[in-house]
Amino acid sequence: MNRAARVAVCSRSFSKNPTLRAELLERYELVTFNDEGRSLSGDALVEFLKGHQKVITALERIDDDVVSRLPDLKVLSKYGVGLDSVDVQALRRHNIRLGWQGGVNRRSVSELVLALAIMMLRNVPAANREVLAGTWRQHTGGLLSGRTVGIIGCGHVGRDVVRLLKPFGCQILVHDIRRYDAFYATHGIEAVSLDALLADADVVTLHVPLDASTRGMLGARALASMKPSAILINTARGQLVDEMAMKTRLLSGQLAAAAFDVFAEEPPQDLELLAAPNFLATPHIGGSAAEAILAMGRAAIDGLDFNAVPGADGVVTTDHEEVE
């Protein structure tokens, strides 16, 4: 580790966290933090990163145009778990190492999933709006206990959702392009096709990365196969779901409820969707538990010393997949 290397931190939450700042400064003497809390992109991002050998990025778009203008950059470390904002093939072309660790915020996200599921089953958002408007009436909801939960994506977060659901006695269906047979057997869960999961689940929750194979995976046809009584939860990436098609089904009563922490455009601009009584929006807070911020930040600090360059196909592998 070269303590004299210049490090830039794009993330606003990392920059304002005193613990992470202190731990990073213990390792590196020359650090530029995003103390102005700017949202960095394009030319402003390049200007912020210029002259730094190592950088920590969060949701900033890192593409070939950006890295081609940063000749000093040697290592990019990711604060957070999604890589959809990083062109890993561009990193390889420019021989830039990538520090990344999956699953570091899984408990923060999985706890939010259960909170959203219970709130929507009990009609909490609609009831709260009525109380604030001066109406006092009891809503009849339903229990999470005993329901069928469909988990799309059984990676770090998906598997953690399985663990948290155990006391609720739910039947759990999972769909994933990878197989985790030992995990399925241990927890008594069933791997099914996406169509079967959507048709049978009372609660559907998304936990897949955003890439060419998953973008728009829940379009109009897929949404139409869900039960009218079902609830859809998305804490992964907004572009996984056709938001317009979902809104149509919510407003027509063809889908009972939905809760989204992520959107195709953030902040979302569809006021009709946001105002729907059977829809709950949160501002991308899945990983915003204080404990998760520290875990993601420490993983990003460690990633500054990571020595892997993305492979020829742009794929980054990690040995953290089965870490409990």
FENVENSUL-V928204 format. One record per pair of residues at least 12 apart in sequence whose C-alpha atoms are under 7 Angstrom apart, sorted by the first residue. I is the first residue (numbers start at 0). J is the second residue. D is the distance in Angstrom with one decimal. If there is no record, write none. Layout:
i/j/d
I/J/D
I/J/D
//
This chain:
i/j/d
0/304/6.6
2/26/6.0
2/27/4.5
2/28/5.9
3/27/6.4
3/28/6.1
3/29/6.5
4/27/6.9
4/29/6.8
4/52/6.1
5/29/5.0
5/30/6.0
5/51/4.7
5/52/5.5
5/53/6.3
6/29/6.3
6/30/4.7
6/31/6.2
6/51/5.5
6/52/6.3
6/53/4.8
6/54/5.3
7/30/5.7
7/31/4.7
7/32/6.1
7/48/6.2
7/51/6.3
7/53/6.5
7/54/4.7
7/55/6.2
8/31/6.2
8/32/5.0
8/33/6.2
8/54/5.8
8/55/4.8
8/56/6.4
9/32/6.8
9/33/5.6
9/55/6.1
9/56/5.2
9/57/6.7
10/33/6.6
10/56/6.0
10/57/5.5
11/33/5.9
11/36/5.3
13/296/6.5
14/32/5.4
14/33/5.8
14/34/6.2
19/293/6.8
19/296/6.3
23/300/6.4
39/59/6.5
40/59/6.3
40/60/6.6
41/65/6.9
45/65/6.1
49/69/5.9
50/71/5.9
51/71/6.1
51/72/6.0
52/71/5.2
52/72/4.3
52/73/5.2
52/74/6.6
53/72/6.0
53/73/5.9
53/74/4.7
53/75/5.9
53/303/6.6
54/74/6.5
54/75/5.1
54/76/6.1
55/75/6.0
55/76/4.8
55/77/5.8
55/78/6.3
55/299/6.6
56/76/6.4
56/77/5.3
56/78/5.8
57/77/6.0
57/78/4.9
57/79/6.2
58/84/6.2
59/84/6.4
60/84/4.9
60/85/6.1
61/84/6.2
61/85/4.8
61/86/6.1
62/85/6.3
62/86/5.1
62/89/6.4
63/89/5.1
72/95/6.9
73/95/4.9
73/96/6.2
74/95/5.5
74/96/4.6
74/97/5.9
74/303/6.2
75/95/7.0
75/96/6.2
75/97/5.0
75/98/6.1
75/303/6.9
76/97/5.7
76/98/4.2
76/99/6.0
76/299/5.5
76/302/5.1
76/303/5.5
77/98/6.1
77/99/5.4
77/299/5.7
78/295/5.7
78/296/6.0
78/299/5.2
79/295/5.6
80/100/6.6
80/101/5.2
80/102/6.5
81/208/6.7
83/209/6.0
83/210/6.8
87/309/6.2
87/313/5.2
88/309/6.9
88/312/7.0
88/313/4.3
91/308/6.0
91/309/5.4
94/308/6.7
95/308/6.4
96/306/6.1
96/307/5.5
96/308/4.5
97/305/6.7
97/307/6.2
97/308/6.0
98/299/6.9
98/302/3.9
98/303/6.0
98/305/5.1
99/299/7.0
99/302/6.0
100/298/6.6
100/317/6.9
100/319/6.9
101/319/6.6
101/320/7.0
102/155/5.1
102/156/6.7
103/291/7.0
103/294/5.9
103/295/5.8
104/286/5.6
104/291/5.0
104/294/6.9
104/295/6.6
105/155/6.2
105/156/4.7
105/159/6.8
106/159/6.7
107/285/6.1
107/286/5.5
107/288/5.8
107/291/6.1
108/156/6.9
108/285/4.6
108/286/5.8
109/156/6.0
109/159/6.2
109/160/5.2
111/285/6.4
115/258/6.4
117/143/6.2
119/256/6.5
120/140/5.6
120/141/5.3
120/142/6.6
121/139/7.0
121/140/4.2
121/141/5.8
122/138/6.7
122/140/6.1
124/276/6.9
124/279/6.6
125/276/5.1
125/277/6.7
126/138/6.7
143/167/6.8
144/167/4.4
144/168/5.8
144/169/5.9
145/167/6.4
145/168/5.2
145/169/4.5
145/170/6.8
146/169/5.1
146/170/6.3
146/201/6.3
147/169/5.6
147/170/4.6
147/171/5.8
147/200/5.0
147/201/5.2
147/202/6.6
148/169/6.6
148/170/6.3
148/171/5.0
148/172/6.2
148/200/5.3
148/201/5.9
148/202/4.8
148/203/6.0
149/171/6.0
149/172/4.7
149/173/5.7
149/196/5.7
149/200/5.2
149/202/6.0
149/203/4.6
149/204/6.3
150/172/6.2
150/173/4.7
150/174/6.4
150/203/6.0
150/204/5.2
150/205/6.2
151/173/5.8
151/174/5.0
151/175/6.3
151/204/6.2
151/205/4.9
151/206/5.7
151/207/6.7
152/173/7.0
152/174/5.9
152/175/4.9
152/205/6.5
152/206/4.7
152/207/4.9
153/173/6.6
153/175/6.0
153/206/7.0
155/320/6.9
156/206/6.5
157/206/5.8
171/188/5.4
171/189/6.6
172/188/6.1
172/189/5.1
172/190/5.9
172/191/6.6
172/196/6.3
173/189/6.2
173/190/4.8
173/191/6.1
174/190/5.7
174/191/5.6
174/192/6.0
174/193/5.9
197/224/6.2
197/225/5.0
198/224/5.6
198/225/5.0
198/226/6.2
200/229/7.0
201/228/6.9
201/229/4.6
201/230/6.3
202/229/5.6
202/230/4.8
202/231/6.0
203/230/6.2
203/231/4.9
203/232/6.1
204/231/6.1
204/232/4.7
204/233/5.9
205/232/6.5
205/233/5.2
205/234/6.7
205/235/6.1
206/235/5.4
207/235/6.5
208/235/7.0
209/236/6.4
209/239/6.8
213/239/6.1
214/238/5.7
214/239/4.8
215/238/6.0
215/239/4.5
215/240/5.1
215/241/6.0
216/239/5.6
216/240/6.4
217/239/6.2
217/240/4.7
217/241/6.2
218/240/6.0
218/241/5.0
218/244/6.9
219/241/6.8
219/244/5.3
222/245/6.9
226/254/6.9
227/252/6.9
227/253/4.6
227/254/4.4
227/255/5.8
228/254/6.0
228/255/4.8
229/254/6.0
229/255/5.5
229/256/6.9
230/254/7.0
230/255/5.9
230/256/4.8
230/257/5.3
231/256/6.5
231/257/4.5
231/258/6.4
232/257/5.7
232/258/4.9
232/259/5.8
233/258/6.5
233/259/4.8
233/260/6.2
233/261/6.6
234/259/6.2
234/260/5.0
234/261/5.8
234/285/6.4
235/261/6.6
236/261/5.5
236/262/6.6
237/261/4.8
237/262/3.7
237/263/4.3
238/262/6.7
238/263/4.8
246/272/6.0
249/277/7.0
255/277/6.8
256/277/4.8
256/278/5.7
257/277/6.6
257/278/5.0
257/279/6.5
258/278/5.7
258/279/4.5
258/280/5.9
259/279/6.4
259/280/5.1
259/281/6.4
260/280/5.9
260/281/4.7
260/282/5.8
260/283/4.7
260/284/6.6
260/285/6.8
261/283/5.3
//
